[in-house]
Amino acid sequence: MEVVCIRSFNEFGFSEASLKIIRESLTRTDKTLPFDYLHFNNMSVVGPNKWFDAGDARFNPDNIVVASREANFTAIIDKKSGKIVWHIGPDYEPSIGANKLPRPVDQISGQHDAHIIPQGLPGAGNLLVFDNQGEAGYPPVKLNTQPGSRVLEIDPVKKEIVWQYTGVNSGGPSYSFFSSYISSARRLPNGNTLIDEGMTGRFFQVTAKGEIVWEYVSPYFSQPNPKDEFPTSSNTVFRAQPVPYDWAPAGTPHTEKPVKVLDITQYRLPVTK
């Protein structure tokens, strides 16, 4: 991937100011930029889609979608030529917590799992991306005072947000949904979206209106390193991938039953003697 980056560096959409920061930092002896200063965190084929079927060669199914976590851009690489044929970022209009849809893509920062929604799923052909709203960019972008991540569905031709999910969509503050790193979001056949809030190990499924209809927190924690000054453990999960029932071996038992939602303002532990 770094070979592609070097050859196509000027195609990613950096402003002159951003390029100046990167060039100066790379030549400084104190190395103010990290070694992995672009940090590509996902790569996938575009896949069959309506845009290519309508004649837009940028979305050739064989082309490659990549995203740079550190530089805040998502791009499509032409597989044959290696050239960048489509991108959003690294510079955006500021995000002010707007809910009006559709609207032009606003400030994405530190994103993960950018991919084209496959054919046969609601929103097919649009770009789905987990917008972490973690610190990133050259220079680092200004983020909202209250942290909060977003899941964005983007029309890649109009470069407009056509659907989004934030903590506010489920009736909570923005920080009720936040993962500044890792994480993912995948569209399901019923139109819901499976979200991995990676840094908390939380998976949940939301409807198009933001209602949480399923939720799970990973109980699997890493082992603390006793050699660390302050040993810690976490249940972080990089990505959650939905699979259909027929993916499991034939005859694998499974059940589905509703779980009663607890009112945490009223719930009390039973008293035992």
Salt bridges, closest charged atoms under 4 A:
GLU11 OE2 - LYS83 NZ 3.94
GLU24 OE2 - LYS20 NZ 2.67
ASP30 OD2 - ARG28 NH2 2.65
ASP36 OD2 - HIS39 ND1 2.74
ASP56 OD2 - ARG58 NH2 2.77
GLU70 OE2 - ARG69 NE 3.85
ASP106 OD2 - ARG103 NE 3.08
ASP106 OD1 - ARG150 NH1 2.77
ASP113 OD1 - HIS115 ND1 3.84
ASP113 OD1 - ARG186 NH2 2.74
ASP113 OD1 - ARG239 NE 3.59
ASP131 OD2 - ARG150 NE 2.81
GLU153 OE1 - ARG187 NH2 2.93
GLU197 OE1 - ARG202 NH1 3.46
GLU215 OE2 - ARG202 NE 2.69
